[in-house]
Every structure is written in structure tokens, then in C-alpha cells.
């Protein structure tokens, strides 16, 4: 088994800590599709092809989005250790197969804003429960939009009844397509429900309640508990579309970092979030969503935000399982 070593001027324990923080990023069905190659002068971020969801995410778009979120956590954790992270995304021949390479760009002191985001990392959850019928005020919305802008992405806030009806229709259309796809349903079943001892996936305690016919939005069934009589999902959540300014792996990695900054910013403001990912997972629906946004922005994920009760953490793989050696990383 590969051991954690010193890197970027940090000792092995510190490196293990920053990788543990990186691993708390969100991923589809909590697959945790990332690996790290640690060298004295760098930390490389790689995708883990063994954790691909070939039916749900056939183009690996969400895999790279998740890895971008892990990269953002890694940046924050390094800053807290006094390291200015110098990030090269898609480095090519410099690091074959890597999605990103992080080097030491000098010393720094983490800002108060980023410290608050880092403190929110271990408390961030995908909250699949019903939200309260309480609106997200304009100041909070502005903070979320700013968070995406800081990572060179765009957060499109759904505000008009027309846009709301359109995105709701696209979510349901994609959801129905995926319900009829045996491969998508098999992948969902493989990572949900009781799985004693599992270090990935979505356990029943984190699954939210079972969807019902009367729900206005189409939610995935993560095999959680049946809902109490009379307890429905909220009628008016804040729905946003996180977008990049260009298509392809670079845009997805950039949007993943923006997604995590948005989610952590939401957490610092008491907001809960979950995903309505279906429209970006089905190509023809994603293209329709893109056209509805004007054709220039590239939709990367759809988020539902609001206020809810706390949910338990999903399981995580130990850092030792996330490490890759030089003899195997080229395959990632």
C-alpha cells in the first residue's frame, strides 16, 4: 500500500490532513472518484476510472466536476497550512494523466473568508430531505453568485415563473429517461440502500425520504425511509444552474471548484443544498437546457437550496485508499 509522504514543505501528517479535507467533496452517489499522487514537490489529482458511472455519467463530466470540488478543498487546506497553492489544470506531459497538479507557490496566510469555508468542509452535506418553506433572501443569493464568479464560473438563479416551469420540465424529462435506463438504475442501486461497512455510497440515513407522485420536482429515489403522512417536499426551493463559460474538461474542472465554493458558502450561511443533476446527465436535455440559457453558458449542474434539518455525513474512504503510486497513476 502506498504511504503518505512529505510534500510541498509539509510533513506526512499534514499532507494526510489536506488529502482528507479534499476527500470530503461531493460526488454522484458518493462514488469519490479521485486519487492523489504525492511527490515532494507536488500533489497530483487524478480521476479514478474504477469509480466511473458509465451509464449515469458516460462522458465523465460529473466525475471531473467532483474532482474539481476536491481540488478546491485541497487548495483551502493547503492555505490553512501556510502554503500558497500553485495549480496547473490539465498539465499534460508534465504530469501524464493528471487532472491537476498543485505545487508550492510560496508562503501565505489564509484569509478569514477562506478559513470560514474550510471550517465548513467537514459539515457540508448533500441534504436530500424536504426543506422548510422559508425563502432564501437576496443577500444570500448574491453571496452564492459571487462565490461562483470568484472561481470564473456563473450561477444562474431561477427567478421567473417561466424559467421555473422550464427547468422543472427539463428535470422531469431527464428523470423519466433515466428511470427507463436499466444501466442508470443499476448504478443507483449499487450505491444506495443498506451496505454495512461501506466507505462510499449513500446510506439510508443520508438518503432523504422516498419521492411521491405529488412532488412538484422529480427527485431520485435513494431508498431512504418512507415519508411521514402529510410531509411533502417544499413547493418553492431556490433553484440555480451552475455554468461554465466553455465546454470540455477544463470548464468542468473549473466549474467543480466553483460548485464547491458555492456549496461551502451556502453552508456558512445556514443553507442546505442538494442536486437535481438529471438534466445535465442526459445529453439531449442538457443541450435544451443550454439553449434555454442563451446558448453561450454551459450548464454543469443544477442545485436546490433552502433551509432544512441537519443530516448525517456519508461514509468516506480512508486516505490510504486514495493514494496512487508512480507505477499505476498513468492509467488514471
C-alpha positions in Angstrom: 0.0 0.0 0.0 1.3 3.5 -0.9 2.2 5.5 2.2 1.6 9.3 2.7 4.9 11.1 2.3 6.1 14.7 2.9 5.3 17.2 0.1 5.3 20.9 -0.5 7.2 21.5 2.7 4.6 19.7 4.8 5.2 16.6 6.9 3.3 13.3 6.2 0.7 14.0 8.8 -0.1 17.4 7.4 -0.3 16.0 3.9 -2.7 13.4 5.1 -4.8 16.1 6.6 -5.1 18.1 3.4 -5.9 15.0 1.4 -8.6 14.1 4.0 -10.1 17.5 3.5 -10.0 17.1 -0.3 -11.8 13.8 0.0 -14.9 15.4 1.6 -16.0 16.8 -1.7 -19.4 15.8 -3.1 -19.7 13.2 -5.9 -22.5 11.5 -7.7 -23.8 8.7 -5.5 -20.8 9.4 -3.2 -18.5 7.4 -5.5 -15.5 9.5 -4.5 -13.8 9.2 -8.0 -10.4 10.8 -7.2 -6.9 9.6 -6.4 -3.7 11.5 -5.5 -0.1 11.1 -6.4 2.1 12.7 -3.7 5.7 13.8 -4.6 8.0 16.0 -2.6 7.4 18.9 -5.0 3.8 18.3 -5.9 0.4 16.7 -5.3 -1.3 15.4 -8.4 -5.0 15.0 -8.7 -6.2 12.0 -10.8 -9.5 10.6 -11.7 -10.2 7.0 -10.5 -11.6 5.2 -13.6 -12.7 2.3 -11.5 -15.3 4.6 -10.0 -16.8 5.8 -13.2 -20.6 5.7 -13.6 -20.7 4.6 -17.3 -24.5 4.9 -17.6 -25.2 7.9 -15.4 -22.2 9.9 -16.5 -21.0 8.4 -19.8 -18.8 11.4 -20.7 -17.2 11.7 -17.2 -18.5 15.3 -16.9 -19.7 14.9 -13.4 -16.6 12.8 -12.5 -14.4 15.8 -13.4 -16.8 18.2 -11.7 -16.4 16.2 -8.5 -12.6 16.2 -8.9 -12.7 19.9 -9.3 -14.6 20.1 -6.0 -11.9 18.0 -4.3 -9.3 20.3 -5.8 -11.0 23.3 -4.2 -10.9 21.6 -0.8 -7.3 20.8 -1.3 -6.5 24.4 -2.1 -8.2 25.6 1.1 -6.5 23.0 3.3 -3.1 23.9 1.9 -3.7 27.6 2.5 -4.5 26.8 6.1 -1.1 25.1 6.3 0.6 28.2 5.1 1.1 27.0 1.5 0.1 29.2 -1.4 -1.2 26.6 -3.9 0.1 27.0 -7.4 -2.4 25.0 -9.5 -1.9 23.7 -13.1 -5.1 22.2 -14.5 -4.8 19.6 -17.2 -0.9 19.7 -17.1 -0.4 17.2 -20.0 3.1 15.8 -20.4 4.3 17.5 -17.2 2.1 15.0 -15.2 0.7 12.3 -17.6 -3.0 11.5 -16.8 -3.4 14.2 -14.1 -6.4 16.4 -13.9 -4.4 19.0 -11.9 -1.0 19.4 -10.3 -0.6 21.5 -7.1 2.9 22.9 -6.3 4.1 25.3 -3.6 3.9 28.9 -4.8 5.3 30.4 -1.6 4.0 31.0 1.9 0.7 32.7 2.7 -1.8 33.3 5.5 -5.3 32.0 4.8 -7.9 34.8 4.6 -10.8 34.9 7.1 -13.3 34.1 4.3 -11.4 31.0 3.2 -10.9 29.9 6.8 -14.7 30.0 7.2 -15.1 27.9 4.1 -12.5 25.4 5.2 -14.3 25.1 8.6 -17.5 24.3 6.7 -15.9 21.5 4.7 -16.4 18.7 7.3 -20.0 19.9 7.9 -21.1 20.1 4.2 -23.7 17.6 3.4 -25.9 16.9 0.4 -29.3 17.3 2.1 -32.0 15.2 0.3 -34.6 15.9 2.9 -37.6 18.3 2.4 -36.7 21.9 3.1 -38.6 24.4 5.1 -41.0 26.8 3.4 -38.6 29.7 4.0 -37.2 31.9 1.2 -33.5 32.5 0.6 -33.1 36.3 0.8 -31.4 38.4 -1.9 -28.3 39.0 0.2 -27.7 35.2 0.5 -28.4 34.8 -3.2 -25.8 37.5 -4.0 -23.2 35.7 -1.9 -23.8 32.5 -3.8 -23.5 34.2 -7.2 -20.3 35.9 -6.0 -18.8 32.6 -4.9 -19.2 31.2 -8.5 -17.8 34.3 -10.0 -14.7 34.1 -7.8 -14.0 30.7 -9.5 -14.6 32.1 -13.0 -18.0 30.4 -13.4 -21.6 31.6 -13.4 -24.5 30.8 -11.2 -27.8 31.3 -13.0 -30.6 31.9 -10.4 -34.0 30.7 -11.5 -36.3 33.6 -10.6 -39.2 33.9 -13.1 -42.3 31.6 -13.2 -41.5 30.9 -16.9 -37.9 29.8 -16.2 -39.0 27.8 -13.2 -41.6 25.9 -15.2 -38.9 25.3 -17.9 -36.3 23.9 -15.5 -38.9 21.8 -13.7 -40.0 20.3 -17.0 -36.4 19.5 -18.0 -35.6 17.9 -14.7 -38.7 15.7 -15.0 -38.0 14.8 -18.6 -34.4 13.7 -17.9 -35.6 11.9 -14.8 -38.1 9.8 -16.8 -35.4 9.0 -19.4 -33.1 7.7 -16.6 -35.9 5.8 -14.9 -36.2 3.8 -18.2 -32.5 3.2 -18.4 -31.6 -0.1 -16.7 -27.9 0.9 -16.5 -28.6 4.1 -14.7 -30.9 2.4 -12.2 -28.4 -0.4 -11.6 -25.7 2.2 -10.7 -28.1 3.9 -8.4 -29.0 0.6 -6.7 -25.3 -0.3 -6.3 -24.5 2.8 -4.2 -27.7 3.1 -2.2 -29.6 1.3 0.5 -28.1 -0.7 3.4 -24.5 -1.5 2.7 -22.9 -2.4 6.1 -19.2 -1.4 6.3 -19.2 0.5 3.0 -16.9 3.5 2.7 -18.8 5.0 -0.2 -22.4 5.4 -1.4 -25.5 6.9 0.2 -26.7 5.1 3.3 -30.4 5.3 4.2 -29.8 7.9 6.9 -28.4 10.3 4.3 -30.9 9.4 1.6 -33.8 11.7 2.4 -37.4 10.5 2.2 -38.9 8.5 -0.7 -40.3 10.5 -3.5 -44.0 10.6 -4.1 -46.3 11.3 -7.1 -47.4 14.6 -5.8 -43.9 16.1 -5.6 -43.5 19.2 -7.9 -39.9 18.3 -8.6 -38.6 15.0 -9.8 -36.3 13.6 -7.1 -34.2 10.4 -7.3 -35.2 7.6 -5.0 -32.1 6.9 -2.8 -34.0 4.2 -1.0 -34.5 6.3 2.2 -37.3 5.9 4.7 -40.9 6.4 3.7 -42.1 9.9 4.5 -44.5 10.7 7.3 -48.1 11.3 6.2 -48.6 14.9 5.1 -44.9 15.7 4.8 -44.1 16.7 1.3 -41.1 18.4 -0.3 -41.1 22.2 -0.3 -43.0 23.9 -3.0 -40.6 26.8 -3.8 -36.9 25.9 -3.3 -34.2 28.2 -4.6 -33.0 26.5 -7.8 -29.8 27.6 -9.5 -27.8 26.3 -12.5 -24.1 26.4 -12.2 -22.5 27.1 -15.5 -19.0 27.3 -17.1 -18.2 29.7 -19.9 -16.9 26.9 -22.1 -17.3 23.2 -22.7 -14.9 20.4 -22.1 -12.7 19.1 -19.2 -11.2 22.5 -18.4 -14.6 24.0 -18.0 -15.8 21.1 -15.9 -12.8 21.2 -13.5 -13.2 25.0 -13.1 -17.0 24.6 -12.5 -16.3 21.9 -9.9 -14.2 24.3 -7.9 -16.9 26.9 -8.3 -19.6 24.4 -7.2 -17.7 23.6 -4.0 -17.2 27.3 -3.2 -20.9 27.8 -3.7 -21.8 24.8 -1.5 -19.4 25.9 1.3 -20.6 29.5 1.1 -24.2 28.2 1.4 -23.1 26.2 4.5 -21.6 29.2 6.2 -25.0 30.9 5.8 -27.1 28.1 7.2 -28.3 26.9 3.8 -28.7 23.3 2.8 -28.2 22.0 -0.7 -28.9 19.0 -2.9 -28.6 18.2 -6.6 -31.1 18.0 -9.4 -28.4 16.6 -11.7 -30.6 14.7 -14.2 -30.8 17.5 -16.9 -27.0 17.7 -17.2 -26.6 13.9 -17.3 -28.9 13.3 -20.3 -27.2 14.8 -23.4 -30.3 15.9 -25.3 -31.9 17.5 -22.2 -28.6 19.2 -21.4 -28.5 20.8 -24.8 -32.0 22.0 -24.4 -31.1 23.5 -21.0 -28.1 25.2 -22.6 -30.3 26.7 -25.3 -32.8 28.0 -22.7 -29.8 29.8 -21.0 -29.0 31.6 -24.3 -26.6 29.0 -25.8 -23.3 30.6 -24.5 -23.2 29.3 -21.0 -22.5 25.6 -20.4 -24.8 24.1 -17.7 -22.7 21.9 -15.3 -25.1 21.1 -12.5 -28.4 22.1 -11.0 -28.7 22.8 -7.3 -31.7 23.1 -4.9 -31.1 25.3 -1.9 -33.0 26.2 1.2 -33.2 25.6 4.9 -33.6 22.2 6.4 -32.7 20.0 9.4 -29.2 18.6 9.7 -28.3 15.2 8.1 -25.5 12.8 9.0 -22.3 12.5 7.0 -21.9 10.0 4.2 -19.1 7.5 4.6 -15.6 8.3 3.3 -12.7 6.1 2.1 -9.5 6.4 4.2 -6.7 8.5 2.7 -4.6 5.4 2.2 -7.1 4.1 -0.4 -6.9 7.4 -2.3 -3.1 7.3 -2.9 -1.7 6.1 -6.2 1.9 5.2 -7.0 4.0 6.2 -10.0 3.6 2.7 -11.5 -0.2 3.0 -11.7 -1.1 6.6 -12.0 -0.7 6.8 -15.7 -3.9 4.7 -16.0 -5.9 7.3 -14.2 
